[in-house]
Amino acid sequence: MDVIARSLSRRTLLKTGAALGGGIIASGMPLSQAIWAAEGKVLKGRSSRDIVTFDPAFFQGTIDVQVMECIYSKLTHFKPGSEWGWELEAAEKLEQVDPTHIRFRLKKGIAFTGGYGEMTAKDVKFSFERIMKHNSAAKSDWGPLDRVEIEDDYTGVIVLNTPYVPLWNIALPFGAGHIVSENAVMKATTDGGNFGMKPPAFSGPYVLAEWKPNQYVLLTRNPDWSGPKPGFDEIRILPIDDDKAAERAYQAGDIDFTEISLDSLPTFRSNPPADTKVEKTSSLWYHWIGMNMDHPKLKDINIRKAIQWAINVPQILDAAFSGEVDVATGTIPPGIVGHRDKALVPPEGDLEKAKEFLDKAGVSDLSLTIDCRNTSTHSTIAQIVQAQLSQIGITVEVNVQDSGSFQTLGMESEGERWKDMQLVILAFSGLPEPSYATGSFLQDQVGVWNWMRFRSERFDELYAEAITVEDSNERAKLYREMQDIMEESGAFRFLTHGAHAVMYRTTQMQAATRPDGYPLFLDFSPV
């Protein structure tokens, strides 16, 4: 789930608050009565937070992208289904000329609203380069992008300073790949900067009709759209932070598609609401217990390994995730290049081996703290770890923090709290790209996202090499070694990649999601 900061959303920390955020549902009045009368074919979906921006150069996570995919165009987009892949969208042709040059040719006839004319290669150049020019946080998604060269009105070449394979899985099909009108944005901003919540033009099958903060986003058909006609006359997206509140809204008929909590999944699966399909998919999240290697109590690798071996992961998952998730073998999930078949430390651990490591460290009566967010999932994890470590004589104090306090805990830029942090429960989100699940642990990320303060020259070398390697088998070897190095440091105990559960009303729609369960609203079809 995203949080309200682009830097956080790339590797976002676990779910933000559980409040409904002032939405209409809190009043008890059905949305169909409170806002609109249902006319035509209407898709009523739910997002897990309100949109933060309509400017794709400054997007702050998947929730923003879900809307942008409906109102703008990209060269490519993720395909719906059970396997990750992309297909052409605004581009009629896209080819890798050599490791640092990618040529595209736009489809003709894609129009911008507001009289801003047809989309051209000039708009592609402007859209991609403005992310670099204005130093957006999305800049990292483009890696070593140097420039876009224009060959004619519809053809251009993306030029990289060095080879960058992740571009195909991150920048092009996701947020940073959206194309905006240069003329419209320059007129609205004068410098091509952030236009925020006031999009000056659209180029997708839908346009933004209305946005009510913390209430809804309303999209309607784009009259200037010349491509395949979308399935619905309107798309209404309601921001509901809390899964339980969303489940109630679904049962009340206010929404027809929503994510559901894993602890509700068994109930909905065995006794679903009328005309409802319930689905569980894999996830790109990765949850783990981290250890601050620079803290005096955790500098000894034997202590860290004792903790690794004392933690029984299946016990944690049964209690904290209702037994609905699988054990993680690293940060890269199944189905993504570089996934490991198994971790170095077995999921169940071994208490005797853990005690042997403590004996090597010559430590007794060790007391530690573990920090976590104030979610039921992470609080449960912390309490179980507390009990498990007590079995080898380690006393653990649980520090539960609210979202605002926790999200800066390990950041040096936010003060010196990182010096006191010892154990910490973390969860980052990802994309179907192994560099996304490993880049947070480079040495230059120490004190930024690398809260374990893990440092490895070899790890950094492998990362730099892996983003240039096209052969998936060779890439996989590099990323597996990187995860081995992380685990061998003793600073990581991998838990799970989680799971994603959704339900939708089969009398209203055929849902279309990414392999990780996130909705691709543009691909939904009416019944």
N, C-alpha and C positions, 0 to 999 in steps of 0.2 A: 504494500500500500504506500502511496506517496505521502510526502509531507510538504509543507509550504516553504520549500527552498529548493532551487534547482540542484545545488550541490548535494543536498541530502537525497534528492530523488534518484540520482544515478545509483547510489548504493544506499538506499534509504533505510533508516533505522525503523524498527518494528512499529506497528500501527499507532497513529496519532489517536487522540482522545476518543472517548466513547459517547460524547454528547451529540445530540442531533443537530445542534448548531442553529437553533431558531427556525427550523424548517416548518412548513405549513402543517405537516403531519402531526406535529406536537399539539396543534390546536384540536385535533380529533376530527376535523372536517375533511372528508375525502377531497382529493385534488380535483377530481372531475367536477365537483360542486364549487370549490373555492376559486378555481382559476378559469377553467375552460369547459366547453361542451365538446364531447368527443364527436368529431365529424371526419369522415374519410378514414383512411388507413393511418393509424397512429401507433407509433412505437413508444412505449413508456418504459424507460430503463432507469437504472440506478447507478450512480457513481459513489465511491467511498469518501469523497470530499468534494468541495466546490472547486470549480475551475479557478486557476490563479491568474492566467493570462491567455489571451487569444493570439499572442505573437509567437509564432513557432521558433523564432531565433532565440527566444528567452523562455522556452517552455520549462516547466518545473516538474514534469513527471508524466506517467502513463495516463492519468485522468485528463490532463490538458490535451494530450495527443489523441485520445478517443474522440474528442470534439473536433480537433483540427483535421483529422482524417476525413471528416464529413464536409468540411467547408473549404479546404484547400486541396491542391494536388501535389503529388510527389512523383519522382521518376519511377520508383518502385514501391511496393507495399507488401507487408506480410500476408501470406495466404492463410485463410481459415482452415482448420482441420487439426488432426492429431500429430502431424509432423511439421517441424519448422521448415519454412521455405519462403521465398519471395517471388513475385511476378511483376511484370511491367505494368505501369499505371499511366503516367503522363508521357513516358518514353515509349516510342514504337520500336526503338533499338537501343541496346546498351552493351558495349563490349570493352573488355580489357585489352587495350592495344599493346601495352607492355606493363611491367610492374608499377610504373608511376603515371600512366596515362589511361584514362577511361573516357571513351567517346560515347556521347548520347545523341540521339535524334528524337526530338519531340513529335508527338502527334499533332497534326494540324487541327485548328478549330477549337482549341481550349480557350475560352473567353474569360476575361476578368469582368466582374460586375462593375457598375458605375461608369460605363463607357471607357474603361481603361484598355480596351482592345484585346488582341490575341496574345496568349502566352508565347514568349520567344526565348531564345537562348540567352538573351540579354537579361531577362528576369531570373533565369537560373543562376547566372553569374552573380547578379546582385544579391540574391537570396543566400547563397552559400558564402560569399565573401563578406557579407555584412556581419555574419556571425563572428568571423575572425576580426574584422575591423573594430567592432564594438566590444570585443573581448568578452563575449557572452560565456556563461558557464558551459553552454553547449559546444564551445570551441573544442573541448577535448574529444567530442564524438567524431570530429573531422580529422583528428590526429595531425599528420604532416601536410594538410592541404596548403598548397601554395597559391593557386589561382584557378580560374576557369577561363579558358580561351574560347572565343567565339569564332566559328567557322562560317556560319550563315545564320539566317533567321531562326532556324530550327535545330542546328547542329552546334555542338560545343565539345570541349575536352576538359575533363577534370584533371588537373595537374597536381601531383603530390611531390613533395621534396624527397621522400623515401617511400619504399613500398609499405602499404598499410592494408592488410587483408581485412581487419575488422570493419572497414568502411562499408562492406557489403551487408553486414548484419546489424550495424548500429546507425550510422549516419543516413544512408540512403533510404531504408524502409521505415525509419522511425521519426522522431520529432524534428531533428535538424535537417531532414530532407525535404520539408515542405517548401513550396515555391510561392513567393508573393510577388505582387506587381511592383516593379521599381517605381513607376510613375506615381502610383497611388501612395506608396509608403513615403516617398520623398515629399510629396505634397502635404501629407499628414504630419510629418516629423521634421522636415527641412534637412535633417542630417542622416536620415535612414536609420535612426535609432528605434528604441522600443516604443511601439504604439499601444502596448498594454491591452486594455479592455475595449479599445475602439478600433476594430479592424476596418481599414479603408476600402477593401475590396475582397471578393471571394472568387474562387475558381473551381470549387467542388460541386457535387450534385445538390448540396444544400447551402443555405445562407443562414446566418444568425438572425433570427427574428426578434428574440428578446432574451435578456439575461437578468434574472432577479437574484442578487447575491444571497447565497445560502437557501435558495428556494428552488430554482430550476433554470435550465438552459432550454430554450425552445428553438428548434431548427425547422425551417420549411424549405420546400423545393426551390432550387435555383432556376429561375425562368431563362437564364442565359446558358444553362447547361446543355451541351449538344451530345453528350455521351449516353450510354445506356441509362434508361430511366430507373431511378432508385425505387425500392419497393414500397416505401411509406410516404405519405403526404407530409407527415410531421414526425419529428423525433423529439421527445421530451425526456430530458435527463435530470433526475432529482439527486441532489447531494445528500446522502444519509451516511454519516460517519460510522454508526454502530450497526453491526450485522443483525443484532436482535431487533433493533428498531426497523431495519429494512425488511426483516422477515414478517413483522407485523404489518408493515405497509403493503407487502405483497398479498398477504391474506385478506387485507381490507380492499384490495383491488386498485390501490393507488399506483402500483407499478406492476409490470408484467415480466421483468427480468431483474434478477439480483444475485449477488454473491450471498452465500449463507455461511454461518459459522460451522466449523468442523464438529463441535459438540452437538449441534442441531442436526447434522447430516444423518445419523442413524434413524432419527425420528422421521425426518422428511422422506428418507429413502424407503422406509417401511410403510409409511402412511402419508403419502404426498397430498397436498391440496388437490382439489378437482382439476382435471385437465392440465396437469403440471408434469414436466419432465425434470428430474433431478440428475445432475451429472457431477462427477468428480474428475479432475484432471491433475496432471503433474504441475509443479511450480518451479519457478526460477529463483525463488528465495533461497538463502542459505543462512541457517541459524548455527551459532557455535558459542562455546564458552572460551573467552580469551583471558590471557594472563599478561599483566604488565611486566615485561622482562626487565625493566629498569628499576622496579621497586626492590628495595633491599631484601624483602622477604621472599622474592621470587627470582632473584638473580641466579641461584643455583639450579641448573637444569634438572638435577635429581629431584628437587621439590616439585618442579613443574611436571615431570614425568610421573611422579607419585600421584599427583592430582589427575592427570590423564587416565591412569590405570585404575584409579578408585571410582571414577564416574561410570555408572552403568547406564548407557544411552537408552536401551529399550525401556527400562523402568521409567525414565523421564518422558519418553514419547507416549507411553500408555496413559500416563497421568495428565500431561500437559496438552496433548493433541488428540485425546480420546481414542488412541490407537489407530488413527486414520492416516498416519504418515509413515514413511519408511526412513530408515537410518541413512544419514549422509556419509559419503566416503571422502568428502572434501568440499571445496567451494563450488565445483563444477557439477551440475546435476546430470542425471541420466539423459541420453539423447543429444548431449552437447559435446563437441570435440574436446577431448582431454579428460572426460569422466573416468575416474578410477573404479575398478571392479570392487576393491575393498580398501579399507584404511589400514595403516600399519598397526594401530592399536585396535584390538577387537572391540566390537560394540559393547559387549558386556563388561569389558575391563577384567581386572584380576586383583582382588584385594591383597593377596599375599605378595604379588609382584609390586604393588603400590607400596606396601610396608618395607620391602627391600630397598626401594629407591629412597624412602625416608631415612632408613638406617644409613645408607651411603652418604646422605646429606648431614647426618649427625644431628638431626633436629628432633626435638620433642616439645610437646605442649605448644604447637604452632597455632596461632590464631590469625585468621584472615577475614577480609570483607568481600562481599560479592554485590556488585551494583546491577540493578535491573530497572526496567521501566515498570510503571504502575499498570500493567495489563495482567489479567488473570493468568494468561499463558506464561509469561516470563516470571511472575511471582511464584507460580507453581514450580517452574524449573529451578528457581533459586532455593526454594525450600527443600526440594529433593536432593539437590547438590549438597545442601547443608547437612542433611541426614547421611548421605553417602560418605562424605569426607569425615564425618564424626567416627565412622567405622575404622578409620586408620589414625585416629587421634588428632585430627585437625578440627578446630573450632571455627565456625564460619558465622559471621554476622551479616544479615541481609539488609541492604540499603535499597529501599524502593523509592524511585524518584519519578516526578512527573515528566512529561515529554519535553517541556522546555528546558528543564534542568539537565536531563539525561543527555540530550542530543549534542551537547558541547562538552561533555565530561572529559573526554580524552584529547580535546583540542588545545594545543599550546596557545593559540591566538586568543583563547577565552580565559586565560589565567593559569593558575598553577594547581588546579584540582587534579590534573592528570598525574601529578607526583604521588598523590595519596591513593589513587585507584589501584586495586589489586586484581581481583577476579571481576569479570564483567560478562553479562549475557548480551549478545549482539545478533542482529539479523539485518542483512542487506538484501536488496532486490537486484535483479539482473536482467539481461537480455540474452538471446541465444548466441552468445559469443564468449569464448573462454577468457579473452583479455578483460572483459567486463567483470569477471569473477575473480580476477587475480591482481588487477592493477592497483587496488587499494592497499596492497601490502608491499609495495616498493619502498625503498629507503627514503625517497623524497616525500612519501606519504606519512612518515613517522610524525606523530603529533598533529596530523590532519585527519586521515581516515584510518591510518595504521595505529590503532590504540594499543596494540600489543607491543609496539615499538620494536617489532621484528625487523632484523637487518640481515641481509644476505647478498653478497656480491654475486654469487652464482645465480640466485633467484632473479636478480635484476638483469643479468646477462641473458638468461633464458627468456625472460619476458621480451626484451628488445629483439631477440631473434625470432620468437614465435609470431610476432605481429607481421613479419615479413614473409613467412613461409606459406605457400599456397597449398601444398600437399597436406590433406587433412590427417593422414596417418603420421606424418612427420611432426605436424603441429601437436597432435595428441601426445606423442612421446614427451615433448618439451613441457607441456602443461601438467602431465602426470608427475614428472620429476619435480616441478615447482611445488605441487601439493605435498609431495614427499618431504621436501625441504621444510615447508611450513610445519608439518606435523612433527618432524624430527626435532624442531626447536623446542618442543614441549609447550609452546605458548597457545596451542589451539586444541580444543576438543570438539570435533565436528558432531553436530546433532542431527539435523534434518534439513531437507529442502522444502518441507511443508507440503501442502496440497491446496487445491483451489476447488471449491464446490459452488455450483450455481443451480438455480432453478428458474424455469420460465414457463409461461402459459402457452400450451400447444394450440389452443384455439385462436391465438393472436399472432403467432410467429413461429418461424423456424430460426433458432438462434445460430449465430456464427461466431466462433471464438478462436483466439490463438490457441496453440497447444497447451498453454498454461492457463486457459480459462478466461482470459481477459476478453471482453466483448469487442468485436469489430462491427460496430453498429451499421456501417455502410453495407455490410454483406448480409444483414438480417433480411429475411423475406417474409411477407405476410402470408397468412393461411387463407 
